[in-house]
């Protein structure tokens, strides 16, 4: 019985390796997650305390990742959350109001309220020719109070640790 299992194992391993090599051979093959195996959305938290401290941001997201941003306005006035990150993506806002500028989209949140933004980040900028990909910093600003600013990171990971 152990000989049969060993023979099956020895046959299965080269077959599995050949299948993986054939499946991933070439830059034109698209890889997708199996249905039900999707990564959970990235969640970011942004807190607005007052005009002097700007946005306190915790968390990050990745390219082509479903993303949830929870914004808490702890100030006594309405604030906006604007960024070029939102420019070319559909954003579902709960608890806030969408405002469109010429070069950006903004979401206004009333004093003492919480707003949730849901969207998918843009696809990766990975270049298979050069192997280059980089993380992107997106500026955040209040379109009502220009002194209120922050940053959000879209992290690109490649290679053996955490990458695709």
MOGI-V786483 format. One record per pair of residues at least 4 apart in sequence whose ideal C-beta (glycine too) atoms are under 8 Angstrom apart, sorted by the first residue. I is the first residue (numbers start at 0). J is the second residue. Records with the same first field share a line. If there is no record, write none. Layout:
BEGIN
I: J + J
END
This chain:
BEGIN
0: 4
1: 5
2: 6
3: 7
4: 8
5: 9
6: 10
7: 11
8: 12
9: 13
10: 14
11: 15
12: 16
13: 17
14: 18
15: 19
16: 20
17: 21
18: 22
19: 23
20: 24
22: 28
23: 28 + 30
24: 28
26: 127
30: 163
32: 36 + 37 + 38
37: 65
38: 64 + 65
40: 64 + 65 + 66 + 67 + 117
41: 58 + 59 + 60 + 61 + 64 + 65 + 66 + 67
42: 58 + 66 + 67 + 68 + 69
43: 56 + 57 + 58 + 59 + 60 + 66 + 67 + 68 + 69 + 151
44: 56 + 57 + 58 + 68 + 69 + 71
45: 54 + 55 + 56 + 57 + 68 + 69 + 70 + 71 + 80 + 139 + 149
46: 54 + 55 + 70 + 71 + 73
47: 53 + 54 + 55 + 70 + 71 + 72 + 73 + 74 + 78 + 108 + 141 + 147
48: 52 + 55 + 73 + 74
49: 73 + 74
50: 74 + 144 + 146 + 147
51: 146
53: 146 + 147 + 148 + 149
54: 80 + 139 + 147 + 148 + 149
55: 149
56: 139 + 149 + 150 + 151
59: 151 + 152 + 153 + 154
60: 64 + 66 + 120 + 151 + 152 + 153 + 154
61: 120 + 153 + 154 + 155 + 156
62: 120 + 121 + 122 + 123 + 124 + 125 + 153 + 155
63: 119 + 120 + 121 + 122 + 123
64: 119 + 120
65: 117 + 118 + 119
66: 116 + 117 + 118 + 119 + 120
67: 115 + 116 + 117
68: 80 + 115 + 116 + 151
69: 113 + 114 + 115
70: 80 + 95 + 106 + 108 + 113 + 114 + 115 + 116
71: 113
72: 77 + 78 + 108 + 109 + 110 + 111 + 112 + 113 + 114
73: 111
74: 78 + 110
75: 110 + 111
76: 110 + 143 + 144
77: 107 + 108 + 109 + 110 + 143
78: 107 + 108 + 141 + 143 + 144 + 147
79: 98 + 105 + 106 + 107 + 108 + 140 + 141 + 142 + 143 + 144
80: 95 + 105 + 106 + 107 + 108 + 114 + 116 + 139 + 141
81: 85 + 100 + 103 + 104 + 105 + 106 + 139 + 140 + 141 + 142
82: 86 + 103 + 104 + 137 + 138 + 139 + 140 + 151
83: 102 + 103 + 137 + 138
84: 88 + 120 + 137 + 139 + 151 + 153
85: 90 + 103 + 104 + 105 + 106 + 116 + 118
86: 102 + 103 + 104
87: 121
88: 118 + 119 + 120 + 121
89: 118
90: 97 + 104 + 106 + 116 + 117 + 118
91: 116 + 117 + 118
92: 96 + 97 + 106 + 114 + 115 + 116
93: 114 + 115 + 116 + 117
94: 108 + 112 + 113 + 114 + 115
95: 106 + 107 + 108 + 112 + 114 + 116
96: 106 + 107
97: 104 + 105 + 106
98: 104 + 105 + 106 + 107 + 142
99: 104 + 105
100: 104 + 105 + 142
103: 142
105: 142
106: 114 + 116
107: 143
108: 112 + 113 + 114
120: 153
121: 153
123: 132 + 155
124: 132 + 133 + 135 + 155
125: 131 + 132 + 155 + 157
126: 130 + 131 + 132
130: 157
132: 155 + 157
133: 155
134: 152 + 153 + 154 + 155
135: 152 + 153 + 155
136: 150 + 151 + 152
137: 150 + 151 + 152 + 153
138: 148 + 149 + 150
139: 148 + 149 + 150 + 151
140: 145 + 147 + 148 + 149
141: 145 + 146 + 147 + 148
156: 160 + 161 + 162 + 163
157: 162 + 163
158: 162
END
